Amino acid sequence: MATTVTDDRDRRRYEITEDGEPVGFVSYRLGSDVIDLIHTEIDADHSGRGMAGVLIRTVLDDARARGLAVVPHCPYVVKFIGEHPDEYLDLVPEDRRREFGLGG
């Protein structure tokens, strides 16, 4: 199965598809140097298969490549960053980490 993540800038969300079928998304607000990740949703038929993790990892990697700081308003994104601090904690501005229970 082919899984693809794309940034639909018009809809302000990253979308994940599997074999061309929409599976889920993460919505965002984009600033000049920051991306606020607001809400992650995966279709119930696809939950429990790691799709949200693939989606969020791709989004965070893209934010890094674009030089964007990440503000994780979505609880799933907070959880994901908390589980992978060595890879992604540095994307969250240090002065905002406590607000989300990250990094002390």
C-alpha positions as CSV (number, residue, x, y, z in Angstrom):
1,M,0.0,0.0,0.0
2,A,1.3,3.5,-0.9
3,T,1.0,6.1,1.8
4,T,1.4,9.8,0.8
5,V,1.3,13.0,2.8
6,T,0.7,16.3,1.1
7,D,0.3,19.9,2.2
8,D,-2.9,21.3,1.0
9,R,-2.1,25.0,1.6
10,D,-5.5,26.2,0.4
11,R,-7.2,24.1,3.1
12,R,-4.4,24.7,5.6
13,R,-3.9,21.1,6.4
14,Y,-1.6,18.2,5.7
15,E,-3.5,15.2,4.3
16,I,-2.5,11.6,4.4
17,T,-3.8,9.1,1.8
18,E,-3.4,5.4,1.3
19,D,-3.6,4.2,-2.3
20,G,-5.2,7.5,-3.1
21,E,-7.9,7.2,-0.5
22,P,-8.1,10.0,2.1
23,V,-7.2,8.7,5.5
24,G,-6.7,11.7,7.7
25,F,-5.3,15.2,8.2
26,V,-3.7,17.7,10.6
27,S,-4.9,21.2,10.3
28,Y,-2.6,24.2,10.9
29,R,-2.1,28.0,11.0
30,L,1.0,29.2,9.3
31,G,2.9,32.3,10.4
32,S,6.1,33.7,8.9
33,D,8.3,31.5,11.0
34,V,5.9,29.3,13.0
35,I,3.3,26.6,12.3
36,D,0.6,26.0,14.8
37,L,-0.6,22.4,14.6
38,I,-4.2,22.5,15.7
39,H,-6.0,19.2,15.2
40,T,-5.2,15.7,13.9
41,E,-7.8,13.3,12.7
42,I,-7.6,9.8,11.3
43,D,-10.6,8.0,9.8
44,A,-11.8,5.3,12.3
45,D,-11.4,2.6,9.6
46,H,-7.7,3.3,9.6
47,S,-7.0,4.0,13.3
48,G,-4.5,1.8,15.2
49,R,-2.3,1.3,12.2
50,G,0.2,4.1,12.8
51,M,-1.1,6.5,10.2
52,A,-1.2,9.4,12.6
53,G,2.4,8.8,13.5
54,V,3.4,8.8,9.8
55,L,1.4,12.0,9.3
56,I,2.9,13.9,12.2
57,R,6.5,12.7,11.6
58,T,6.2,14.0,8.0
59,V,4.7,17.3,9.1
60,L,7.4,17.8,11.7
61,D,10.2,16.9,9.3
62,D,8.7,19.4,6.8
63,A,8.5,22.1,9.4
64,R,12.2,21.5,10.2
65,A,13.1,21.6,6.5
66,R,11.2,24.9,6.1
67,G,12.9,26.4,9.2
68,L,9.6,26.7,11.1
69,A,9.0,26.5,14.8
70,V,6.2,24.3,15.9
71,V,3.4,25.2,18.4
72,P,1.6,21.9,19.1
73,H,-1.9,22.8,20.1
74,C,-3.1,19.3,19.1
75,P,-2.8,16.8,22.0
76,Y,-1.7,14.1,19.6
77,V,1.2,16.2,18.4
78,V,2.2,17.0,22.0
79,K,2.2,13.3,22.8
80,F,4.2,12.4,19.7
81,I,6.8,15.1,20.4
82,G,6.9,13.9,24.1
83,E,7.6,10.4,22.9
84,H,10.3,11.5,20.4
85,P,12.0,14.4,22.2
86,D,15.5,13.8,20.8
87,E,14.1,14.1,17.3
88,Y,11.5,16.9,17.7
89,L,11.5,18.8,21.0
90,D,13.9,21.4,19.5
91,L,11.1,22.5,17.1
92,V,9.0,23.8,19.9
93,P,10.2,27.2,21.1
94,E,11.8,26.8,24.5
95,D,9.6,29.5,26.1
96,R,6.5,27.6,25.0
97,R,7.4,24.0,26.0
98,R,6.0,24.2,29.6
99,E,2.7,25.4,28.2
100,F,2.3,22.0,26.5
101,G,4.0,19.9,29.3
102,L,7.1,19.3,27.2
103,G,10.7,19.3,28.3
104,G,10.4,20.0,32.0
